[in-house]
């Protein structure tokens, strides 16, 4: 009946999108355009976070491989990041089964479980 066509056009305009295209051939079609800005932003943000996380995990793992007795404070200092960030990544890496602490806080050492 066409009662929603003006509403569609209004909403597209409000969102900064091109107006819908109405095609009447053998059948009736409406072509709606959508914004890729949100998708691109979300994808970029997710990729950046994943890359940063992987990079930090790799750096922490390399430090542990070279010195199994290294402390979280020394890791933070060498990577120039906060102690809390190191602590957070250590927890994540332990949950993933990448590293494990063997022994106690003062007499123990780290083990890398994943290549």
C-alpha positions in Angstrom: 0.0 0.0 0.0 3.0 2.3 0.2 2.4 3.6 3.7 5.9 2.8 4.9 7.9 4.3 2.0 8.0 7.8 3.4 9.0 6.4 6.8 11.9 4.4 5.2 13.1 7.4 3.3 13.0 9.5 6.5 14.9 7.0 8.5 17.6 6.6 5.8 18.0 10.3 5.7 18.3 10.5 9.5 21.0 7.9 9.4 22.9 9.7 6.6 22.3 6.9 4.1 21.2 7.1 0.5 17.5 7.1 -0.1 16.0 3.6 -0.9 15.5 2.7 -4.5 12.1 1.3 -5.5 12.2 -0.9 -8.5 9.0 -2.1 -10.3 9.7 -4.7 -13.0 8.3 -8.2 -13.0 8.2 -7.9 -9.2 8.6 -5.0 -6.8 11.9 -4.6 -5.0 13.3 -2.1 -2.5 17.1 -1.5 -2.4 18.3 -0.3 1.0 21.8 0.8 1.7 23.5 0.3 5.0 26.5 2.0 6.6 29.8 0.2 6.6 31.3 2.7 9.1 30.2 0.7 12.2 31.3 -2.6 10.7 34.7 -1.2 9.7 35.2 0.5 13.0 34.2 -2.7 14.9 36.4 -4.9 12.7 39.4 -2.5 13.0 39.0 -2.3 16.8 38.6 -6.1 17.2 41.6 -6.7 15.0 43.7 -4.2 16.8 42.8 -5.6 20.2 43.5 -9.2 19.1 46.9 -8.2 17.5 47.9 -6.3 20.7 46.8 -9.1 22.9 48.7 -11.7 20.8 51.8 -9.5 20.6 51.9 -8.9 24.4 51.3 -12.6 25.0 54.2 -13.4 22.7 56.5 -10.9 24.4 55.6 -12.2 27.8 56.1 -15.8 26.7 59.5 -15.0 25.2 60.7 -13.3 28.4 59.5 -16.4 30.4 61.3 -18.7 27.9 64.6 -16.8 28.4 64.2 -16.6 32.2 61.9 -19.1 33.9 62.4 -17.3 37.2 61.3 -13.8 35.9 58.9 -11.9 38.1 55.8 -10.1 36.9 57.4 -6.8 38.0 60.4 -7.4 35.8 58.2 -8.3 32.9 56.3 -5.0 33.3 59.5 -3.1 33.5 61.0 -4.7 30.4 57.9 -4.3 28.3 57.2 -0.8 29.7 53.7 -1.7 30.7 51.9 -1.6 34.0 52.2 -4.4 36.6 48.4 -4.8 36.5 48.5 -5.3 32.7 51.1 -8.1 33.1 49.0 -9.6 35.9 45.9 -9.6 33.7 47.8 -11.2 30.8 49.4 -13.8 33.0 45.9 -14.8 34.3 44.6 -15.1 30.7 47.6 -17.1 29.6 47.3 -19.5 32.5 43.6 -20.0 31.7 44.4 -20.7 28.1 47.0 -23.3 29.2 49.9 -21.4 27.6 51.9 -21.0 30.8 52.0 -22.5 34.3 53.6 -21.6 37.6 55.5 -24.5 39.0 56.1 -24.2 42.8 55.4 -21.3 45.1 55.6 -17.5 44.7 59.1 -17.2 46.0 60.7 -20.5 45.0 58.8 -21.4 41.9 59.3 -20.8 38.2 57.3 -20.4 35.0 56.7 -23.1 32.4 55.7 -22.5 28.8 53.3 -25.2 27.8 52.5 -24.1 24.3 55.0 -23.5 21.4 
